[in-house]
Amino acid sequence: MTISCDVAVLGGGTGGYVAAIRAAQLGKSVVVIEMDKLGGTCLHRGCIPSKSLLRSAEVYAEIQESESYGIETNGVKLVFPKVQQRKESVVDQLHQGVQYLMRKNKIQVIKGKGRVTGPSIFSPRSGAVAVELEDGEMETVVSEHLIIATGSRPRVLPGLQPDGKMILSSEEALTLEELPASMIIVGGGVIGVEWASMLADFGVDVTVVEAANQLLPQEDEEVARELQRLLKKRGVKILTGTTVDEESFSSSGDTLSIEATKGEQRQVLTAEKLLVSVGRVANVENIGLENTDIRVEKGVISVNANMQTSEPHIYAIGDCIGGLQLAHAASHEGIRAVNHLAGELLHPYHPHLVPRCVYTRPEVASVGYTEKEAKALGHDVVTGKFPFSAIGKAIVYGLQDGFVKVVTDRSSRDILGVQMIGPHVTDLIGEAALAQLLDATPWEVGEAIHAHPTLSEIVGEAMLAVDGKAIGL
């Protein structure tokens, strides 16, 4: 059977379904091909379930600390199966929402495994998709434009392949039926530190091993140091500049061991479980790219600024093109691809202006360049910095750790980047992102009236601090 449409989307994750909705809004007939569940990794095996677990961990930690707020609690008990049940209900609710959006926008969804085909009797050019359905039958989707949104999967270390029991990826960790007493996390990037924060709040003994000299290697050094300090304060053991020897891994009963090396120092780490969190790999294999002229470079699909591959009628978005590999970046790329194929007005896309968020306790958020990156680009940098300890709402909340840092160019006064660590900064980063989009100066943001008492006051104060005009210090 052959199905014809204006736009076909291979992959129904965040980028894919958002692209499909945008295409439908523009009057296009749309087919989404997804072999699993709509929503992809973000909804089912990443962003949403992990944030649900993080929220439960945060609530549990707050209850443990409630006496400092004048509230005494007795008999508090963590029931992890119920934590998992809540996570599943959150995912189910959002999954139903995505399915509703498909129906509302009259988007046809085909569940099956798709492969891009070359020129054939169905289409004189490559880009049709052969879909193997669950019952083994085949369908072919022929479209004017194809958007590839096949996502990514956790990277595996040789010798430490996840077995779902002792060695876990972030996906297996989400399905734990009970918490281990201890866990080693290999990788101190975003996913690794989020799991470290969550597990520490749940009472698990956590050790993080990171090969770079700081946690969150892509983020500001001051922010990384503050996060490391605060995680250590909560009992997390952190080994930076350290690698693990995969061949040294062994297990006996319920305990595993692995050797870690830092320079000439070697030590044996033991725990009940090991989480491998060393990045993600684009899903570009077994989707038929060999039947096209699409270029795959360094393991990701090569695209231009409009998300077009080397075959102009075929686009690619999201994790499969590398870059930031963030759900909101994929959504933006999906909308951009559709707007381009539909002839809509496009605005410049600057990936460094995509906000980056880490949902540890406290949270980390940033947009633009770090101070180090700005200097490497040749800017004469001036920074402004303001602590949460001087913000009234933060003191009321008992969340005084952290700060906001603004990086600017001395001559142009342009905001080059903003880095934050502290309470609810993943929400506060939106103002900084908007300021950069609108090319605002620190003075303009500082002049905006921020309500008192709110956490958002810190953004205005940090902007004023660039010129030494912060009021609260």
Beta strands, then each sheet from edge to edge (+ up, - down):
strand 1: 2-10
strand 2: 30-34
strand 3: 108-116
strand 4: 129-133
strand 5: 138-148
strand 6: 152-154
strand 7: 167-168
strand 8: 182-186
strand 9: 205-210
strand 10: 237-240
strand 11: 243-252
strand 12: 255-262
strand 13: 265-271
strand 14: 273-276
strand 15: 280-282
strand 16: 296-297
strand 17: 300-301
strand 18: 314-316
strand 19: 356-358
strand 20: 363-368
strand 21: 381-387
strand 22: 403-409
strand 23: 415-422
sheet 1: 18+ 5+ 1+ 2+ 3+ 4-
sheet 2: 6+ 15-
sheet 3: 7+ 14+ 8+ 9+ 10+
sheet 4: 11+ 12- 13+
sheet 5: 16+ 17-
sheet 6: 19+ 20- 23+ 22- 21+
end
